[in-house]
Amino acid sequence: MNHDSNQYIVKTLELEGSVKDGNALFKTNCVGCHGITARGLVGPDLHRITQSFNDKEIIKQVTGGLTPPMPSFEIDPQNMANLLKYLHSLD
């Protein structure tokens, strides 16, 4: 699956995300760089990230790892929607 494709983004944005599931996904994959409370370590503080970047930009960042050392992640649309919902809850 090409995660940079518009179809992936459209599908992801059509889905209703879950803060609880997004939090679990974050704790499994992201805390090493962004910290347990998403306040940042190696990676940046993610509180209010959705005010700086729109959902499409965040999807491209997560699936493409656009800013090294962030890796790219293979993530299905539902889990990406969950992660977005979680990130929005940090505002």
C-alpha positions in Angstrom: 0.0 0.0 0.0 1.3 3.4 -0.9 0.7 5.5 2.2 1.4 8.8 0.3 -1.6 8.1 -1.9 -4.6 10.3 -1.7 -6.8 7.2 -1.3 -5.0 6.3 1.9 -5.5 9.8 3.3 -9.1 10.0 2.2 -9.9 6.6 3.7 -8.2 7.6 7.0 -10.0 10.9 7.3 -13.4 9.2 6.7 -12.9 7.0 9.7 -13.9 7.8 13.3 -10.8 7.5 15.5 -10.7 6.4 19.1 -8.6 8.4 21.6 -8.3 5.2 23.8 -7.0 3.1 20.9 -4.8 6.0 19.6 -3.3 6.4 23.1 -2.5 2.7 23.2 -0.9 2.9 19.8 1.1 5.9 20.9 2.3 4.2 24.0 3.4 1.2 22.0 5.2 3.0 19.2 5.9 6.6 20.0 6.9 7.1 23.6 10.6 6.2 23.0 11.0 9.5 21.1 8.1 11.7 22.2 7.8 10.6 25.9 5.0 8.9 27.8 3.0 12.2 28.0 3.9 13.3 24.5 5.9 16.2 25.9 9.0 15.3 23.8 12.4 13.7 24.2 14.3 13.1 21.0 11.2 13.9 19.1 9.2 17.1 19.7 6.4 17.9 22.1 3.2 16.9 20.4 0.8 18.9 22.5 -1.0 21.3 20.1 0.7 19.7 17.1 -2.7 19.7 15.4 -2.7 23.5 15.6 0.6 23.6 13.6 -0.1 20.8 11.1 -3.3 19.7 9.4 -4.3 16.0 9.5 -3.0 15.3 6.0 0.4 16.7 7.0 0.4 14.6 10.1 -0.5 11.4 8.2 2.3 12.1 5.7 4.8 12.6 8.6 3.8 9.4 10.4 3.7 7.2 7.3 6.7 8.8 5.5 9.0 9.7 8.4 9.7 13.0 6.7 11.9 14.5 9.4 14.8 12.3 10.4 15.4 10.6 12.7 11.7 9.8 12.7 11.1 6.5 11.0 8.2 5.8 8.7 5.4 3.6 10.0 3.3 1.1 8.2 -0.1 1.9 9.7 -3.6 0.9 8.5 -6.2 3.7 8.1 -8.1 2.9 11.2 -5.1 3.0 13.4 -3.9 6.2 11.8 -7.4 7.7 12.5 -7.0 6.5 16.1 -3.6 8.2 16.4 -5.0 11.4 14.9 -7.9 11.4 17.4 -5.4 11.0 20.2 -3.2 13.8 18.9 -6.2 16.1 18.7 -6.9 15.2 22.4 -3.6 16.8 23.3 -4.6 20.3 22.2 
